[in-house]
Amino acid sequence: MSADLARLFAEVDAILLDFDGPVCSIFAGYPARDVAAELVDLLHRHGVEVPARLTSEEDPLEVLRWTGSISDQGITRKVEDALCEAERRAVETAAPTPYGREVIVAARQAGLPVAVVSNNSAGAVTAYLATHRLAGHVAAVIGRAYAEPGRMKPNPEPISRAVRALDVSPGQSVLVGDSISDIEGGRAAGVRVIAYANRPPKVDAFRKAGAELVITSMAPIAEALVRRCELADEQESLGRGGR
């Protein structure tokens, strides 16, 4: 695995990171199921009849997706606004992913620009990065399109926007994500994909979905990036010695 990662990072010019998973657990202190229930309650209060399955939904992004499917833009904006506010509150108690920070810092030291591309709101991502002193290490933040849930991953559009923001080609970029939607969106956008399986059942699913590599910790990525820095320093030192 370490050799595969080292080879991959020798071949790319930029890193794209999903937010909730590779960088942090955004709803660690403000459970996602609570946020989803609040959004469903909001729909009820506005007279929207929701399917039974939605009342037990634990992912607030799925509530937003469903809301967008009913084609009432006014209601979608209300749910979007409520979710944005919940996400801003959630990042205050978000739990950093082990080695997530190290990956971001090591990438910058290795000369690889980093973009965060997320189905969470850009405001929440930016607030988290600022609080954790990571904003200066991230070149671009691409968050959820406002009140247009159909443009969230697996739609490749936000990933393509991130690639353009970093001014690199898709094939020279790698996306690290922790969901099938990341893998599908990444493949559709033409970027390489590393799947972060933060739970054991995800490993086989991610392999079947076509991820180039599957990892169970962010540590190997940080190590591969540090090694890239070391190799660059060694080559520079050898170059100076030859003059």
DRENPA-3360 file (N, C-alpha, C; in nm, 2 decimals, always signed):
BEGIN
1 = MSADLARL = +0.08/-0.12/+0.00/+0.00/+0.00/+0.00/+0.09/+0.13/+0.00 ~ +0.19/+0.13/+0.09/+0.28/+0.25/+0.09/+0.34/+0.28/-0.04 ~ +0.39/+0.17/-0.11/+0.45/+0.19/-0.24/+0.35/+0.24/-0.34 ~ +0.22/+0.19/-0.34/+0.12/+0.24/-0.43/+0.09/+0.38/-0.40 ~ +0.08/+0.42/-0.28/+0.05/+0.56/-0.25/+0.17/+0.65/-0.29 ~ +0.29/+0.61/-0.26/+0.41/+0.69/-0.30/+0.41/+0.71/-0.46 ~ +0.38/+0.60/-0.53/+0.37/+0.61/-0.68/+0.26/+0.71/-0.72 ~ +0.15/+0.70/-0.66/+0.03/+0.79/-0.70/+0.07/+0.93/-0.67;
9 = FAEVDAIL = +0.12/+0.96/-0.55/+0.15/+1.10/-0.52/+0.27/+1.16/-0.60 ~ +0.35/+1.07/-0.66/+0.46/+1.11/-0.75/+0.40/+1.15/-0.88 ~ +0.28/+1.11/-0.91/+0.22/+1.13/-1.04/+0.11/+1.24/-1.05 ~ +0.08/+1.30/-0.93/-0.03/+1.40/-0.93/+0.03/+1.54/-0.89 ~ -0.05/+1.64/-0.92/-0.01/+1.78/-0.90/-0.10/+1.85/-0.80 ~ -0.21/+1.79/-0.75/-0.30/+1.85/-0.66/-0.38/+1.75/-0.58 ~ -0.43/+1.78/-0.46/-0.51/+1.70/-0.38/-0.64/+1.76/-0.35 ~ -0.75/+1.68/-0.37/-0.88/+1.73/-0.34/-0.93/+1.64/-0.22;
17 = LDFDGPVC = -0.98/+1.71/-0.12/-1.02/+1.64/+0.00/-1.17/+1.66/+0.02 ~ -1.25/+1.55/+0.04/-1.38/+1.56/+0.10/-1.36/+1.62/+0.24 ~ -1.47/+1.68/+0.29/-1.46/+1.74/+0.43/-1.50/+1.65/+0.54 ~ -1.62/+1.61/+0.54/-1.68/+1.52/+0.65/-1.63/+1.38/+0.63 ~ -1.52/+1.35/+0.70/-1.46/+1.22/+0.69/-1.31/+1.23/+0.68 ~ -1.25/+1.27/+0.57/-1.11/+1.29/+0.56/-1.05/+1.40/+0.64 ~ -1.13/+1.51/+0.66/-1.08/+1.62/+0.74/-1.13/+1.62/+0.89 ~ -1.26/+1.59/+0.90/-1.32/+1.59/+1.04/-1.45/+1.51/+1.03;
25 = SIFAGYPA = -1.50/+1.49/+1.15/-1.64/+1.44/+1.17/-1.72/+1.56/+1.21 ~ -1.79/+1.62/+1.11/-1.86/+1.75/+1.13/-1.97/+1.73/+1.24 ~ -2.04/+1.62/+1.24/-2.15/+1.61/+1.33/-2.12/+1.53/+1.46 ~ -1.99/+1.53/+1.50/-1.95/+1.45/+1.62/-2.02/+1.50/+1.74 ~ -2.03/+1.63/+1.76/-2.09/+1.69/+1.88/-2.24/+1.73/+1.86 ~ -2.28/+1.73/+1.74/-2.42/+1.77/+1.71/-2.47/+1.67/+1.61 ~ -2.52/+1.56/+1.66/-2.55/+1.44/+1.57/-2.63/+1.47/+1.45 ~ -2.58/+1.41/+1.34/-2.65/+1.42/+1.21/-2.80/+1.39/+1.22;
33 = RDVAAELV = -2.83/+1.28/+1.29/-2.97/+1.24/+1.30/-3.06/+1.35/+1.36 ~ -3.00/+1.43/+1.46/-3.07/+1.54/+1.52/-3.10/+1.65/+1.42 ~ -3.00/+1.68/+1.34/-3.01/+1.78/+1.23/-3.11/+1.73/+1.13 ~ -3.11/+1.61/+1.09/-3.21/+1.56/+0.99/-3.35/+1.57/+1.05 ~ -3.36/+1.53/+1.18/-3.50/+1.54/+1.24/-3.55/+1.68/+1.24 ~ -3.46/+1.78/+1.27/-3.50/+1.92/+1.27/-3.54/+1.96/+1.13 ~ -3.47/+1.92/+1.03/-3.51/+1.95/+0.89/-3.65/+1.89/+0.85 ~ -3.67/+1.77/+0.90/-3.80/+1.71/+0.87/-3.91/+1.78/+0.94;
41 = DLLHRHGV = -3.88/+1.83/+1.07/-3.98/+1.90/+1.14/-4.01/+2.04/+1.07 ~ -3.91/+2.10/+1.02/-3.92/+2.22/+0.94/-4.02/+2.20/+0.82 ~ -4.00/+2.09/+0.75/-4.09/+2.06/+0.64/-4.23/+2.04/+0.69 ~ -4.25/+1.97/+0.80/-4.39/+1.95/+0.86/-4.45/+2.09/+0.89 ~ -4.37/+2.18/+0.95/-4.42/+2.31/+0.99/-4.46/+2.39/+0.87 ~ -4.41/+2.36/+0.75/-4.44/+2.43/+0.63/-4.54/+2.36/+0.55 ~ -4.61/+2.26/+0.61/-4.71/+2.19/+0.55/-4.67/+2.09/+0.44 ~ -4.55/+2.05/+0.44/-4.50/+1.95/+0.34/-4.52/+1.81/+0.39;
49 = EVPARLTS = -4.58/+1.73/+0.31/-4.61/+1.59/+0.34/-4.48/+1.51/+0.30 ~ -4.42/+1.45/+0.40/-4.30/+1.38/+0.37/-4.32/+1.23/+0.37 ~ -4.24/+1.15/+0.30/-4.26/+1.00/+0.30/-4.22/+0.95/+0.43 ~ -4.27/+0.83/+0.47/-4.24/+0.77/+0.60/-4.09/+0.75/+0.62 ~ -4.02/+0.71/+0.51/-3.88/+0.68/+0.52/-3.80/+0.80/+0.57 ~ -3.85/+0.92/+0.53/-3.77/+1.04/+0.56/-3.78/+1.07/+0.71 ~ -3.88/+1.03/+0.78/-3.89/+1.06/+0.92/-3.79/+0.99/+1.00 ~ -3.73/+0.88/+0.95/-3.62/+0.81/+1.02/-3.48/+0.83/+0.95;
57 = EEDPLEVL = -3.48/+0.92/+0.86/-3.35/+0.95/+0.79/-3.25/+1.01/+0.89 ~ -3.13/+0.96/+0.89/-3.02/+1.01/+0.98/-2.92/+1.10/+0.91 ~ -2.94/+1.12/+0.78/-2.84/+1.21/+0.71/-2.92/+1.34/+0.66 ~ -2.88/+1.45/+0.72/-2.95/+1.57/+0.68/-2.93/+1.61/+0.53 ~ -2.82/+1.56/+0.47/-2.80/+1.59/+0.32/-2.91/+1.52/+0.24 ~ -2.95/+1.40/+0.29/-3.06/+1.32/+0.22/-3.19/+1.39/+0.23 ~ -3.21/+1.46/+0.34/-3.34/+1.54/+0.36/-3.34/+1.65/+0.26 ~ -3.22/+1.72/+0.25/-3.21/+1.83/+0.15/-3.23/+1.77/+0.01;
65 = RWTGSISD = -3.17/+1.66/-0.02/-3.19/+1.60/-0.16/-3.33/+1.58/-0.19 ~ -3.40/+1.52/-0.09/-3.55/+1.49/-0.11/-3.62/+1.62/-0.13 ~ -3.59/+1.72/-0.05/-3.66/+1.85/-0.06/-3.64/+1.91/-0.20 ~ -3.52/+1.90/-0.25/-3.50/+1.95/-0.39/-3.58/+1.88/-0.49 ~ -3.61/+1.75/-0.47/-3.68/+1.67/-0.57/-3.83/+1.71/-0.58 ~ -3.88/+1.78/-0.48/-4.03/+1.82/-0.49/-4.05/+1.94/-0.57 ~ -3.94/+2.00/-0.62/-3.95/+2.12/-0.71/-4.02/+2.24/-0.65 ~ -4.01/+2.26/-0.52/-4.05/+2.38/-0.46/-3.93/+2.46/-0.41;
73 = QGITRKVE = -3.88/+2.56/-0.49/-3.76/+2.62/-0.46/-3.76/+2.70/-0.33 ~ -3.88/+2.75/-0.30/-3.89/+2.83/-0.17/-3.87/+2.74/-0.05 ~ -3.93/+2.62/-0.05/-3.91/+2.53/+0.06/-3.76/+2.48/+0.06 ~ -3.71/+2.45/-0.06/-3.57/+2.41/-0.07/-3.48/+2.51/+0.00 ~ -3.50/+2.64/-0.03/-3.42/+2.74/+0.03/-3.43/+2.75/+0.18 ~ -3.55/+2.72/+0.23/-3.57/+2.72/+0.38/-3.49/+2.61/+0.44 ~ -3.50/+2.49/+0.38/-3.42/+2.38/+0.43/-3.27/+2.40/+0.42 ~ -3.23/+2.46/+0.31/-3.09/+2.49/+0.28/-3.04/+2.59/+0.39;
81 = DALCEAER = -3.11/+2.69/+0.42/-3.07/+2.79/+0.52/-3.06/+2.73/+0.66 ~ -3.16/+2.64/+0.69/-3.15/+2.57/+0.82/-3.04/+2.48/+0.83 ~ -3.01/+2.41/+0.72/-2.89/+2.32/+0.72/-2.76/+2.39/+0.73 ~ -2.75/+2.50/+0.66/-2.63/+2.59/+0.67/-2.60/+2.63/+0.81 ~ -2.71/+2.68/+0.88/-2.70/+2.72/+1.01/-2.66/+2.61/+1.11 ~ -2.72/+2.49/+1.09/-2.68/+2.37/+1.17/-2.54/+2.33/+1.15 ~ -2.49/+2.34/+1.02/-2.35/+2.30/+0.99/-2.26/+2.40/+1.06 ~ -2.29/+2.53/+1.06/-2.20/+2.63/+1.12/-2.19/+2.60/+1.27;
89 = RAVETAAP = -2.31/+2.56/+1.33/-2.30/+2.52/+1.47/-2.22/+2.39/+1.49 ~ -2.24/+2.30/+1.40/-2.18/+2.17/+1.42/-2.03/+2.18/+1.41 ~ -1.97/+2.26/+1.33/-1.82/+2.27/+1.32/-1.76/+2.31/+1.45 ~ -1.84/+2.38/+1.54/-1.78/+2.42/+1.67/-1.75/+2.30/+1.76 ~ -1.81/+2.19/+1.73/-1.78/+2.06/+1.81/-1.74/+1.95/+1.72 ~ -1.70/+1.98/+1.60/-1.65/+1.88/+1.50/-1.53/+1.81/+1.56 ~ -1.51/+1.68/+1.53/-1.39/+1.61/+1.58/-1.29/+1.60/+1.46 ~ -1.17/+1.65/+1.48/-1.07/+1.63/+1.37/-1.04/+1.49/+1.34;
97 = TPYGREVI = -1.03/+1.45/+1.22/-0.99/+1.32/+1.18/-0.85/+1.29/+1.21 ~ -0.81/+1.18/+1.27/-0.67/+1.16/+1.29/-0.59/+1.16/+1.16 ~ -0.48/+1.24/+1.17/-0.39/+1.26/+1.05/-0.45/+1.35/+0.94 ~ -0.57/+1.39/+0.96/-0.63/+1.48/+0.85/-0.55/+1.61/+0.84 ~ -0.52/+1.67/+0.96/-0.44/+1.79/+0.96/-0.30/+1.77/+0.90 ~ -0.24/+1.66/+0.94/-0.11/+1.63/+0.89/-0.11/+1.61/+0.73 ~ -0.21/+1.56/+0.68/-0.22/+1.54/+0.53/-0.22/+1.68/+0.47 ~ -0.30/+1.77/+0.52/-0.31/+1.90/+0.46/-0.18/+1.98/+0.47;
105 = VAARQAGL = -0.12/+1.98/+0.59/+0.01/+2.05/+0.60/+0.12/+1.98/+0.52 ~ +0.13/+1.85/+0.52/+0.23/+1.78/+0.44/+0.21/+1.81/+0.29 ~ +0.09/+1.81/+0.24/+0.06/+1.84/+0.10/+0.12/+1.97/+0.06 ~ +0.09/+2.07/+0.15/+0.15/+2.21/+0.11/+0.30/+2.21/+0.11 ~ +0.36/+2.14/+0.21/+0.50/+2.13/+0.22/+0.56/+2.06/+0.10 ~ +0.48/+1.97/+0.04/+0.53/+1.89/-0.07/+0.50/+1.96/-0.20 ~ +0.44/+2.08/-0.19/+0.42/+2.16/-0.31/+0.29/+2.12/-0.39 ~ +0.20/+2.05/-0.32/+0.08/+2.01/-0.38/-0.03/+2.10/-0.33;
113 = PVAVVSNN = -0.10/+2.18/-0.41/-0.21/+2.26/-0.37/-0.33/+2.17/-0.32 ~ -0.40/+2.22/-0.22/-0.51/+2.14/-0.16/-0.64/+2.22/-0.18 ~ -0.74/+2.15/-0.23/-0.88/+2.20/-0.23/-0.97/+2.11/-0.15 ~ -1.06/+2.17/-0.07/-1.16/+2.09/+0.00/-1.29/+2.10/-0.09 ~ -1.34/+1.99/-0.13/-1.46/+1.98/-0.21/-1.57/+1.90/-0.14 ~ -1.68/+1.97/-0.09/-1.77/+1.90/+0.00/-1.91/+1.92/-0.03 ~ -2.00/+1.83/+0.01/-2.14/+1.85/+0.01/-2.19/+1.93/+0.12 ~ -2.10/+1.96/+0.22/-2.14/+2.05/+0.32/-2.12/+2.20/+0.27;
121 = SAGAVTAY = -2.18/+2.29/+0.35/-2.17/+2.43/+0.30/-2.03/+2.48/+0.31 ~ -1.99/+2.57/+0.21/-1.86/+2.63/+0.21/-1.84/+2.71/+0.34 ~ -1.94/+2.78/+0.39/-1.93/+2.85/+0.51/-1.88/+2.77/+0.63 ~ -1.94/+2.65/+0.64/-1.90/+2.56/+0.75/-1.76/+2.51/+0.74 ~ -1.72/+2.48/+0.61/-1.59/+2.43/+0.59/-1.49/+2.54/+0.62 ~ -1.51/+2.66/+0.57/-1.42/+2.77/+0.59/-1.41/+2.80/+0.74 ~ -1.52/+2.79/+0.81/-1.51/+2.82/+0.96/-1.43/+2.72/+1.03 ~ -1.44/+2.59/+0.99/-1.36/+2.49/+1.05/-1.21/+2.51/+1.03;
129 = LATHRLAG = -1.18/+2.54/+0.90/-1.04/+2.55/+0.86/-0.98/+2.67/+0.94 ~ -1.05/+2.78/+0.95/-1.00/+2.90/+1.03/-0.98/+2.86/+1.17 ~ -1.08/+2.80/+1.23/-1.07/+2.76/+1.38/-0.94/+2.67/+1.40 ~ -0.92/+2.58/+1.31/-0.81/+2.49/+1.33/-0.68/+2.53/+1.26 ~ -0.67/+2.66/+1.22/-0.55/+2.71/+1.17/-0.50/+2.64/+1.04 ~ -0.60/+2.60/+0.96/-0.57/+2.53/+0.84/-0.60/+2.61/+0.71 ~ -0.66/+2.73/+0.73/-0.71/+2.81/+0.61/-0.59/+2.84/+0.52 ~ -0.47/+2.87/+0.58/-0.36/+2.91/+0.50/-0.30/+2.80/+0.42;
137 = HVAAVIGR = -0.34/+2.68/+0.45/-0.28/+2.56/+0.38/-0.38/+2.51/+0.27 ~ -0.50/+2.57/+0.26/-0.60/+2.52/+0.16/-0.62/+2.63/+0.06 ~ -0.60/+2.59/-0.07/-0.60/+2.69/-0.17/-0.75/+2.72/-0.22 ~ -0.84/+2.63/-0.20/-0.97/+2.65/-0.25/-1.07/+2.57/-0.17 ~ -1.19/+2.62/-0.14/-1.30/+2.55/-0.08/-1.42/+2.55/-0.17 ~ -1.46/+2.44/-0.21/-1.58/+2.42/-0.30/-1.69/+2.35/-0.21 ~ -1.79/+2.43/-0.18/-1.90/+2.37/-0.10/-2.02/+2.34/-0.18 ~ -2.13/+2.31/-0.11/-2.26/+2.27/-0.17/-2.32/+2.39/-0.24;
145 = AYAEPGRM = -2.36/+2.37/-0.36/-2.43/+2.48/-0.43/-2.56/+2.52/-0.36 ~ -2.58/+2.65/-0.34/-2.70/+2.69/-0.26/-2.83/+2.65/-0.32 ~ -2.90/+2.57/-0.23/-3.04/+2.53/-0.27/-3.05/+2.45/-0.40 ~ -2.94/+2.39/-0.44/-2.94/+2.31/-0.56/-2.88/+2.17/-0.53 ~ -2.95/+2.09/-0.45/-2.89/+1.97/-0.41/-2.86/+1.87/-0.52 ~ -2.92/+1.89/-0.63/-2.88/+1.80/-0.75/-2.74/+1.82/-0.80 ~ -2.68/+1.93/-0.75/-2.54/+1.96/-0.79/-2.44/+1.91/-0.69 ~ -2.49/+1.84/-0.59/-2.39/+1.78/-0.49/-2.33/+1.65/-0.55;
153 = KPNPEPIS = -2.22/+1.61/-0.50/-2.16/+1.48/-0.54/-2.27/+1.37/-0.51 ~ -2.29/+1.28/-0.60/-2.19/+1.23/-0.70/-2.19/+1.31/-0.83 ~ -2.27/+1.42/-0.84/-2.25/+1.51/-0.96/-2.11/+1.55/-0.96 ~ -2.04/+1.53/-1.08/-1.90/+1.57/-1.08/-1.87/+1.72/-1.08 ~ -1.97/+1.80/-1.10/-1.95/+1.94/-1.11/-1.86/+2.01/-1.00 ~ -1.89/+1.98/-0.87/-1.81/+2.05/-0.77/-1.66/+2.00/-0.78 ~ -1.64/+1.88/-0.81/-1.50/+1.83/-0.83/-1.43/+1.89/-0.94 ~ -1.50/+1.91/-1.05/-1.44/+1.98/-1.17/-1.42/+2.12/-1.13;
161 = RAVRALDV = -1.50/+2.19/-1.06/-1.48/+2.33/-1.01/-1.35/+2.33/-0.93 ~ -1.33/+2.24/-0.84/-1.21/+2.23/-0.76/-1.09/+2.22/-0.84 ~ -1.09/+2.13/-0.94/-0.98/+2.11/-1.03/-0.94/+2.24/-1.10 ~ -1.05/+2.31/-1.15/-1.02/+2.44/-1.22/-0.97/+2.54/-1.13 ~ -1.02/+2.55/-1.01/-0.97/+2.64/-0.91/-0.82/+2.63/-0.88 ~ -0.77/+2.50/-0.89/-0.63/+2.48/-0.86/-0.55/+2.49/-0.99 ~ -0.62/+2.51/-1.10/-0.55/+2.52/-1.23/-0.46/+2.40/-1.27 ~ -0.52/+2.28/-1.25/-0.45/+2.16/-1.28/-0.55/+2.08/-1.37;
169 = SPGQSVLV = -0.50/+1.97/-1.43/-0.58/+1.88/-1.51/-0.64/+1.78/-1.42 ~ -0.76/+1.73/-1.46/-0.83/+1.63/-1.38/-0.74/+1.50/-1.36 ~ -0.67/+1.46/-1.46/-0.59/+1.34/-1.45/-0.47/+1.36/-1.36 ~ -0.43/+1.48/-1.33/-0.32/+1.51/-1.24/-0.36/+1.54/-1.10 ~ -0.49/+1.51/-1.07/-0.55/+1.54/-0.94/-0.60/+1.41/-0.87 ~ -0.59/+1.41/-0.74/-0.65/+1.29/-0.67/-0.75/+1.34/-0.56 ~ -0.86/+1.28/-0.56/-0.96/+1.31/-0.46/-0.96/+1.20/-0.35 ~ -0.96/+1.25/-0.23/-0.97/+1.15/-0.11/-1.11/+1.17/-0.05;
177 = GDSISDIE = -1.19/+1.07/-0.06/-1.33/+1.08/-0.01/-1.37/+0.95/+0.07 ~ -1.48/+0.96/+0.14/-1.52/+0.85/+0.22/-1.66/+0.80/+0.19 ~ -1.70/+0.82/+0.07/-1.84/+0.77/+0.03/-1.84/+0.73/-0.11 ~ -1.94/+0.65/-0.15/-1.96/+0.60/-0.28/-1.98/+0.72/-0.38 ~ -2.05/+0.83/-0.33/-2.07/+0.95/-0.41/-1.94/+1.01/-0.44 ~ -1.84/+1.01/-0.35/-1.71/+1.07/-0.38/-1.64/+0.99/-0.50 ~ -1.65/+0.86/-0.49/-1.59/+0.77/-0.59/-1.66/+0.79/-0.72 ~ -1.79/+0.79/-0.73/-1.86/+0.80/-0.85/-1.84/+0.94/-0.91;
185 = GGRAAGVR = -1.85/+1.05/-0.82/-1.82/+1.18/-0.87/-1.68/+1.20/-0.92 ~ -1.58/+1.14/-0.85/-1.45/+1.16/-0.89/-1.42/+1.09/-1.02 ~ -1.47/+0.97/-1.04/-1.45/+0.90/-1.17/-1.51/+0.97/-1.28 ~ -1.63/+1.03/-1.26/-1.70/+1.10/-1.36/-1.63/+1.23/-1.40 ~ -1.56/+1.29/-1.30/-1.48/+1.41/-1.33/-1.35/+1.39/-1.38 ~ -1.31/+1.26/-1.39/-1.18/+1.22/-1.45/-1.06/+1.23/-1.36 ~ -1.09/+1.24/-1.22/-0.97/+1.25/-1.13/-0.95/+1.11/-1.07 ~ -0.83/+1.10/-1.01/-0.80/+0.97/-0.95/-0.86/+0.97/-0.81;
193 = VIAYANRP = -0.89/+0.86/-0.76/-0.97/+0.85/-0.63/-0.91/+0.76/-0.53 ~ -0.88/+0.81/-0.41/-0.85/+0.73/-0.30/-0.97/+0.73/-0.20 ~ -1.02/+0.61/-0.17/-1.13/+0.60/-0.08/-1.09/+0.58/+0.07 ~ -1.13/+0.66/+0.15/-1.10/+0.65/+0.30/-1.21/+0.57/+0.36 ~ -1.19/+0.45/+0.40/-1.29/+0.36/+0.46/-1.28/+0.37/+0.61 ~ -1.35/+0.47/+0.67/-1.34/+0.49/+0.81/-1.42/+0.39/+0.89 ~ -1.49/+0.30/+0.82/-1.56/+0.19/+0.89/-1.53/+0.06/+0.81 ~ -1.51/-0.05/+0.87/-1.47/-0.17/+0.80/-1.57/-0.21/+0.69;
201 = PKVDAFRK = -1.70/-0.20/+0.70/-1.79/-0.24/+0.60/-1.77/-0.17/+0.46 ~ -1.70/-0.05/+0.47/-1.69/+0.03/+0.35/-1.58/-0.02/+0.26 ~ -1.49/-0.10/+0.31/-1.37/-0.14/+0.23/-1.41/-0.21/+0.11 ~ -1.49/-0.32/+0.12/-1.53/-0.40/+0.00/-1.62/-0.31/-0.10 ~ -1.71/-0.23/-0.04/-1.79/-0.15/-0.12/-1.72/-0.05/-0.20 ~ -1.61/+0.01/-0.14/-1.53/+0.11/-0.21/-1.45/+0.04/-0.32 ~ -1.40/-0.08/-0.30/-1.33/-0.15/-0.40/-1.42/-0.18/-0.52 ~ -1.54/-0.23/-0.49/-1.63/-0.26/-0.60/-1.67/-0.13/-0.67;
209 = AGAELVIT = -1.68/-0.02/-0.60/-1.72/+0.10/-0.67/-1.61/+0.16/-0.76 ~ -1.49/+0.11/-0.75/-1.39/+0.15/-0.85/-1.28/+0.25/-0.80 ~ -1.27/+0.26/-0.66/-1.16/+0.34/-0.61/-1.03/+0.29/-0.65 ~ -0.93/+0.38/-0.68/-0.80/+0.33/-0.72/-0.73/+0.27/-0.60 ~ -0.74/+0.33/-0.49/-0.68/+0.27/-0.36/-0.78/+0.29/-0.25 ~ -0.78/+0.20/-0.16/-0.87/+0.21/-0.04/-0.78/+0.21/+0.08 ~ -0.80/+0.31/+0.17/-0.72/+0.32/+0.29/-0.82/+0.31/+0.41 ~ -0.77/+0.28/+0.53/-0.85/+0.27/+0.65/-0.80/+0.38/+0.75;
217 = SMAPIAEA = -0.70/+0.45/+0.72/-0.65/+0.56/+0.80/-0.59/+0.67/+0.71 ~ -0.59/+0.79/+0.75/-0.53/+0.90/+0.68/-0.38/+0.90/+0.69 ~ -0.33/+0.83/+0.79/-0.19/+0.83/+0.82/-0.10/+0.79/+0.70 ~ -0.13/+0.68/+0.63/-0.05/+0.65/+0.51/-0.03/+0.76/+0.41 ~ -0.14/+0.84/+0.39/-0.13/+0.95/+0.30/-0.03/+1.06/+0.35 ~ -0.04/+1.09/+0.48/+0.05/+1.18/+0.54/+0.20/+1.13/+0.53 ~ +0.22/+1.01/+0.55/+0.35/+0.95/+0.54/+0.40/+0.96/+0.40 ~ +0.32/+0.93/+0.30/+0.36/+0.93/+0.16/+0.39/+1.08/+0.12;
225 = LVRRCELA = +0.32/+1.17/+0.17/+0.35/+1.31/+0.13/+0.48/+1.36/+0.20 ~ +0.50/+1.32/+0.32/+0.63/+1.35/+0.39/+0.75/+1.29/+0.31 ~ +0.73/+1.17/+0.27/+0.83/+1.10/+0.19/+0.86/+1.17/+0.06 ~ +0.75/+1.22/+0.00/+0.77/+1.30/-0.12/+0.86/+1.42/-0.10 ~ +0.83/+1.49/+0.02/+0.91/+1.61/+0.05/+1.06/+1.57/+0.07 ~ +1.08/+1.45/+0.14/+1.22/+1.41/+0.17/+1.29/+1.38/+0.04 ~ +1.22/+1.31/-0.06/+1.29/+1.28/-0.18/+1.32/+1.41/-0.26 ~ +1.23/+1.50/-0.26/+1.26/+1.63/-0.33/+1.38/+1.70/-0.27;
233 = DEQESLGR = +1.39/+1.70/-0.13/+1.50/+1.76/-0.07/+1.63/+1.69/-0.10 ~ +1.62/+1.55/-0.11/+1.74/+1.47/-0.14/+1.79/+1.51/-0.29 ~ +1.69/+1.52/-0.38/+1.73/+1.55/-0.52/+1.79/+1.68/-0.53 ~ +1.73/+1.78/-0.45/+1.78/+1.92/-0.46/+1.93/+1.92/-0.40 ~ +1.95/+1.85/-0.29/+2.08/+1.84/-0.23/+2.18/+1.78/-0.33 ~ +2.14/+1.67/-0.40/+2.23/+1.61/-0.49/+2.26/+1.70/-0.61 ~ +2.16/+1.78/-0.65/+2.18/+1.88/-0.76/+2.28/+1.98/-0.72 ~ +2.27/+2.03/-0.60/+2.36/+2.13/-0.55/+2.50/+2.07/-0.54;
241 = GGR = +2.51/+1.95/-0.50/+2.64/+1.88/-0.49/+2.71/+1.86/-0.62 ~ +2.63/+1.86/-0.73/+2.69/+1.83/-0.86/+2.74/+1.96/-0.92 ~ +2.71/+2.08/-0.86/+2.75/+2.20/-0.93/+2.89/+2.25/-0.88;
% end
